[in-house]
Amino acid sequence: MNQAYEYYSEISLSVLQSFDGQLERVYQSLEINPFFQFRYKKLRALPFKSFPYMVFFDINEQEKAIYIYSVFNTNQDPEKYPKVK
């Protein structure tokens, strides 16, 4: 995340604010509908609307908790997707 914030802050403050806003909207979407259906192996993934990022997460229904494994830049090799045990 630090690299993303550095990169977008170098472009412009408005781009950085847009990125930050989309990250916040993804978190809000997880609160509203954590059972988002796009999956990678055992993980679920929720994409950003206008940036090449996805949040990989899992749900523990017993604990009623969402665990975020990665905020992943989709321009990277899919082999780098988060690993789940």
Beta strands, then each sheet from edge to edge (+ up, - down):
strand 1: 39-40
strand 2: 43-47
strand 3: 53-60
strand 4: 65-73
sheet 1: 1+ 2- 3+ 4-
end
